[in-house]
Amino acid sequence: MIVQLVSLLAVNALAFSLIYPLKVQTIPFGLPILASVNSHFTTIYSSLDLIQVELAQPEFPWIVIGTIFLIGAVVGRAFCGWVCPVGFIQDIITTLKGKLDVVSPRTHTASKNFKYLVLFMTLLISGTLGLALYLGSGSDYKNALGALAAGPFLAMSPDGTLFGTIPVLLNMARENFGSFLTQPPTMQEVWTQLTQIPALLAIRILVLVAFFGAAWKVPRFFCRYICPTGALMAVFQRYSYAGIKRDPVKCMKCPHCEVKCPMQINILDLPWEKFNDPECIMCMECVDACPHGSLSPKFP
């Protein structure tokens, strides 16, 4: 978790400017993680966020796509397991809970395909909007999409709410705290303010609450079933240079590796020479859990 913590602090390094003035600027570069362009603290953005934003301009994201291909070919979904802040937050929640709950195989198999649908819809909306704008006939389409025009997943992603919206709301609460103490609002005024909350903001907060609830119930729930970035990198994970091998001589077919896997992969059913399961985030929990030392990373 040390690497994940360092990654979290590095990705959100601009937050340190609130404590001490740092000469740190946002790097206009994308990585296959969840790091929202809506956050004022992000130093490097999510690749999928940049794809959505660039298509809405419209510009074709050549550099972002090239980066995805390069990273995917070399390490697959490893950035999900080691760098992504949202993955780290889910791991912290699981650690606090103290155990890994198992989803029924049938439900797990059916649900893990949902993230591919999220990815498809995200790229479909952003892609068709970008094409329409490029052809000069997408103004009405863009207006109809409203807040979703800049990116359908970008508008709903929990990382944008957690690292972007929530800090803004907390800052507003801090600025108005003094007046709240001197002149507390009536219940009618509180209710009026609540009814004026934008629908999209309310939905984003509900999504964030659901994210925390799901992460408590199922390890890496968002990574398993929802995250379109994970779905995108899962395509490359199957063919990446990085993988895991299992020594058939040392392996006693005990369940320790599968029990510790946060992605609920049936490791013992995979090829022993090298496996690149699309759901594998290369977190190495299975390697650490094996009492016989039969599992180890393999390149290529």
C-alpha positions as CSV (number, residue, x, y, z in Angstrom):
1,M,0.0,0.0,0.0
2,I,3.0,2.3,0.3
3,V,3.3,2.6,-3.5
4,Q,-0.5,3.3,-3.7
5,L,-0.3,6.0,-1.1
6,V,2.6,7.7,-2.8
7,S,0.7,7.5,-6.1
8,L,-2.4,9.0,-4.4
9,L,-0.3,11.9,-3.1
10,A,1.5,12.4,-6.4
11,V,-1.7,12.4,-8.5
12,N,-3.2,15.0,-6.1
13,A,0.0,16.9,-5.4
14,L,-1.7,20.3,-6.1
15,A,-3.5,19.8,-2.8
16,F,-0.3,20.5,-0.9
17,S,-0.4,24.1,-2.3
18,L,-3.2,24.7,0.3
19,I,-0.6,24.2,3.0
20,Y,2.6,25.5,1.4
21,P,3.1,27.3,-1.9
22,L,4.6,24.8,-4.3
23,K,5.7,25.3,-7.8
24,V,3.7,22.4,-9.1
25,Q,1.6,22.5,-12.2
26,T,-0.8,20.1,-13.9
27,I,0.9,17.8,-16.4
28,P,-1.2,17.7,-19.7
29,F,-0.8,14.0,-19.9
30,G,-3.1,11.0,-19.3
31,L,-2.7,7.7,-17.4
32,P,-5.1,4.8,-17.4
33,I,-6.3,5.6,-13.9
34,L,-9.2,7.6,-12.4
35,A,-7.9,11.2,-11.9
36,S,-10.6,13.6,-12.8
37,V,-10.1,16.7,-14.9
38,N,-12.8,18.3,-12.6
39,S,-10.4,18.3,-9.6
40,H,-8.3,21.3,-8.8
41,F,-5.7,19.1,-7.1
42,T,-5.0,16.7,-9.9
43,T,-1.5,16.8,-11.4
44,I,-2.1,14.3,-14.1
45,Y,-5.4,13.3,-15.7
46,S,-7.2,10.1,-16.4
47,S,-6.8,8.9,-20.0
48,L,-10.5,8.3,-20.4
49,D,-11.3,11.8,-19.1
50,L,-9.0,13.3,-21.7
51,I,-10.5,11.2,-24.5
52,Q,-14.0,12.6,-23.6
53,V,-12.8,16.2,-23.3
54,E,-10.8,16.2,-26.5
55,L,-13.6,14.6,-28.5
56,A,-16.0,17.2,-27.3
57,Q,-13.8,20.0,-28.7
58,P,-13.5,18.2,-31.2
59,E,-10.0,16.9,-31.5
60,F,-8.8,13.3,-32.0
61,P,-6.9,12.1,-28.9
62,W,-3.9,10.6,-30.7
63,I,-1.4,11.0,-27.9
64,V,-3.8,9.6,-25.2
65,I,-4.6,6.6,-27.3
66,G,-1.0,6.0,-28.1
67,T,-0.2,6.1,-24.4
68,I,-2.9,3.6,-23.6
69,F,-1.6,1.2,-26.2
70,L,1.9,1.5,-24.9
71,I,1.1,1.0,-21.2
72,G,-1.4,-1.7,-22.0
73,A,1.0,-3.7,-24.1
74,V,3.7,-3.6,-21.4
75,V,1.9,-3.8,-18.0
76,G,-1.8,-4.3,-18.8
77,R,-4.0,-3.3,-15.9
78,A,-1.1,-2.8,-13.4
79,F,-1.9,0.9,-13.1
80,C,-5.3,-0.2,-11.6
81,G,-3.6,-2.1,-8.9
82,W,-0.7,0.2,-8.1
83,V,-1.4,3.8,-9.2
84,C,-5.2,4.5,-9.4
85,P,-6.4,6.6,-6.4
86,V,-9.9,5.1,-6.5
87,G,-8.4,1.6,-6.3
88,F,-6.4,2.6,-3.3
89,I,-9.4,4.0,-1.5
90,Q,-11.3,0.7,-2.1
91,D,-8.3,-1.2,-0.7
92,I,-8.3,1.0,2.4
93,I,-12.0,0.3,2.9
94,T,-11.5,-3.5,2.5
95,T,-8.6,-3.3,5.0
96,L,-10.7,-1.5,7.5
97,K,-13.4,-4.1,7.1
98,G,-10.9,-6.9,7.7
99,K,-12.2,-9.5,5.3
100,L,-12.9,-10.3,1.7
101,D,-16.5,-11.1,0.8
102,V,-17.1,-13.5,-2.1
103,V,-19.7,-12.9,-4.7
104,S,-21.5,-15.9,-6.1
105,P,-19.7,-17.1,-9.3
106,R,-22.8,-16.7,-11.4
107,T,-23.4,-13.2,-10.3
108,H,-19.7,-12.3,-10.6
109,T,-19.4,-13.6,-14.1
110,A,-22.5,-11.8,-15.3
111,S,-21.8,-8.5,-13.5
112,K,-18.1,-8.1,-14.5
113,N,-19.3,-7.5,-18.1
114,F,-21.2,-4.4,-17.1
115,K,-18.1,-2.2,-17.2
116,Y,-17.7,-3.0,-20.9
117,L,-21.2,-1.6,-21.4
118,V,-20.2,1.6,-19.5
119,L,-17.1,1.9,-21.7
120,F,-19.1,1.4,-24.9
121,M,-21.8,4.0,-24.0
122,T,-19.1,6.5,-22.9
123,L,-17.2,6.1,-26.2
124,L,-20.4,6.0,-28.2
125,I,-21.7,9.3,-26.9
126,S,-18.4,11.1,-26.9
127,G,-17.4,9.6,-30.3
128,T,-20.6,10.5,-32.1
129,L,-20.6,14.0,-30.6
130,G,-17.0,14.5,-31.7
131,L,-17.8,13.3,-35.2
132,A,-20.9,15.4,-35.4
133,L,-19.0,18.5,-34.3
134,Y,-16.2,17.8,-36.8
135,L,-18.8,17.6,-39.6
136,G,-20.2,20.9,-38.4
137,S,-23.7,19.6,-37.4
138,G,-23.3,18.8,-33.8
139,S,-24.4,22.0,-32.0
140,D,-27.9,20.8,-31.3
141,Y,-26.6,17.4,-30.2
142,K,-24.1,19.1,-27.8
143,N,-26.8,21.3,-26.4
144,A,-29.1,18.3,-25.9
145,L,-26.4,16.5,-23.9
146,G,-26.0,19.4,-21.6
147,A,-23.5,18.6,-18.8
148,L,-22.9,15.2,-20.4
149,A,-21.3,16.8,-23.5
150,A,-17.9,17.2,-21.9
151,G,-18.0,13.5,-21.1
152,P,-20.8,11.2,-20.0
153,F,-18.7,9.2,-17.5
154,L,-16.8,12.3,-16.5
155,A,-20.0,13.9,-15.3
156,M,-20.9,10.9,-13.0
157,S,-17.5,9.4,-12.0
158,P,-17.0,9.2,-8.2
159,D,-13.4,10.4,-8.4
160,G,-14.6,13.7,-9.8
161,T,-17.1,14.1,-7.0
162,L,-14.7,13.0,-4.3
163,F,-11.7,15.1,-5.4
164,G,-13.4,17.9,-7.2
165,T,-17.0,18.6,-6.0
166,I,-16.7,17.7,-2.3
167,P,-13.7,20.0,-1.7
168,V,-15.6,22.9,-3.3
169,L,-18.6,22.2,-1.1
170,L,-16.5,22.0,2.0
171,N,-14.8,25.3,1.2
172,M,-18.2,26.9,0.7
173,A,-19.3,25.5,4.1
174,R,-16.1,26.9,5.7
175,E,-16.7,30.4,4.3
176,N,-20.3,30.4,5.5
177,F,-19.7,28.8,8.9
178,G,-19.4,32.1,10.7
179,S,-22.7,33.5,9.4
180,F,-24.3,30.1,10.2
181,L,-23.3,30.4,13.8
182,T,-24.4,34.1,14.2
183,Q,-27.7,33.6,12.4
184,P,-28.7,29.9,12.1
185,P,-31.1,29.3,9.2
186,T,-34.7,28.2,9.8
187,M,-35.9,24.8,8.8
188,Q,-37.8,26.4,5.9
189,E,-34.6,28.0,4.7
190,V,-32.7,24.8,4.9
191,W,-35.5,23.0,3.0
192,T,-35.5,25.7,0.3
193,Q,-31.7,25.4,-0.1
194,L,-32.0,21.6,-0.4
195,T,-34.7,21.8,-3.1
196,Q,-32.4,24.1,-5.1
197,I,-29.6,21.6,-5.4
198,P,-29.0,20.8,-9.1
199,A,-30.2,17.3,-10.1
200,L,-26.8,16.4,-11.5
201,L,-25.1,17.3,-8.3
202,A,-27.5,15.2,-6.3
203,I,-27.0,12.3,-8.6
204,R,-23.2,12.6,-8.3
205,I,-23.4,12.6,-4.5
206,L,-25.7,9.6,-4.5
207,V,-23.2,7.8,-6.9
208,L,-20.4,8.6,-4.5
209,V,-22.3,7.3,-1.5
210,A,-23.2,4.1,-3.5
211,F,-19.5,3.8,-4.3
212,F,-18.4,3.7,-0.7
213,G,-21.3,1.3,0.2
214,A,-20.4,-1.1,-2.6
215,A,-16.7,-0.9,-1.8
216,W,-17.5,-1.9,1.8
217,K,-19.6,-4.8,0.7
218,V,-17.4,-6.2,-2.2
219,P,-13.6,-5.7,-2.6
220,R,-12.8,-3.5,-5.6
221,F,-16.5,-3.4,-6.6
222,F,-16.0,-0.4,-8.8
223,C,-12.9,-2.0,-10.5
224,R,-14.7,-5.3,-11.0
225,Y,-18.1,-4.1,-12.4
226,I,-18.2,-0.4,-13.2
227,C,-15.0,1.2,-14.2
228,P,-14.7,1.9,-17.9
229,T,-11.0,2.6,-17.7
230,G,-10.6,-0.9,-16.2
231,A,-12.6,-2.3,-19.0
232,L,-10.4,-0.5,-21.6
233,M,-7.2,-1.8,-20.0
234,A,-8.6,-5.3,-19.6
235,V,-8.5,-5.6,-23.4
236,F,-4.8,-5.1,-23.3
237,Q,-4.2,-7.1,-20.1
238,R,-5.0,-10.3,-22.0
239,Y,-2.0,-9.7,-24.3
240,S,0.4,-7.7,-22.1
241,Y,4.0,-8.6,-21.5
242,A,3.5,-8.5,-17.7
243,G,1.8,-11.6,-16.3
244,I,2.0,-14.1,-13.5
245,K,3.3,-17.7,-13.7
246,R,2.5,-20.6,-11.4
247,D,5.1,-23.3,-10.7
248,P,3.2,-26.6,-11.0
249,V,5.9,-28.4,-8.9
250,K,5.5,-26.0,-5.9
251,C,1.8,-25.5,-6.3
252,M,-0.3,-27.6,-3.9
253,K,-3.6,-26.4,-5.3
254,C,-4.5,-24.8,-2.0
255,P,-7.0,-21.9,-2.1
256,H,-4.9,-19.2,-0.5
257,C,-4.2,-17.3,-3.7
258,E,-7.8,-17.2,-4.8
259,V,-9.0,-16.3,-1.4
260,K,-6.8,-13.2,-1.3
261,C,-7.5,-12.1,-4.8
262,P,-9.5,-8.8,-4.6
263,M,-10.8,-9.4,-8.2
264,Q,-12.1,-12.9,-7.4
265,I,-10.1,-14.6,-10.2
266,N,-10.0,-18.4,-10.4
267,I,-6.3,-18.5,-10.5
268,L,-5.9,-22.3,-10.2
269,D,-8.0,-22.8,-13.4
270,L,-5.6,-20.6,-15.4
271,P,-2.6,-21.7,-17.4
272,W,0.5,-22.2,-15.2
273,E,3.0,-21.0,-17.8
274,K,1.7,-17.5,-17.6
275,F,-1.8,-16.1,-17.1
276,N,-3.0,-12.7,-18.2
277,D,-6.6,-12.7,-17.0
278,P,-8.5,-9.6,-18.1
279,E,-9.6,-9.0,-14.6
280,C,-6.1,-9.2,-13.1
281,I,-4.8,-5.9,-11.8
282,M,-1.3,-7.2,-11.1
283,C,-1.7,-6.3,-7.4
284,M,0.4,-9.3,-6.4
285,E,-1.8,-10.2,-3.5
286,C,-1.9,-13.8,-4.8
287,V,1.9,-13.9,-4.9
288,D,2.2,-12.8,-1.3
289,A,-0.6,-15.1,-0.1
290,C,1.0,-18.3,-1.6
291,P,2.6,-20.2,1.3
292,H,4.6,-22.4,-1.2
293,G,6.1,-19.5,-3.3
294,S,4.6,-21.0,-6.5
295,L,3.4,-17.7,-7.9
296,S,5.7,-15.0,-9.4
297,P,5.6,-12.2,-12.0
298,K,6.7,-13.0,-15.5
299,F,8.0,-10.7,-18.3
300,P,7.2,-11.4,-21.1
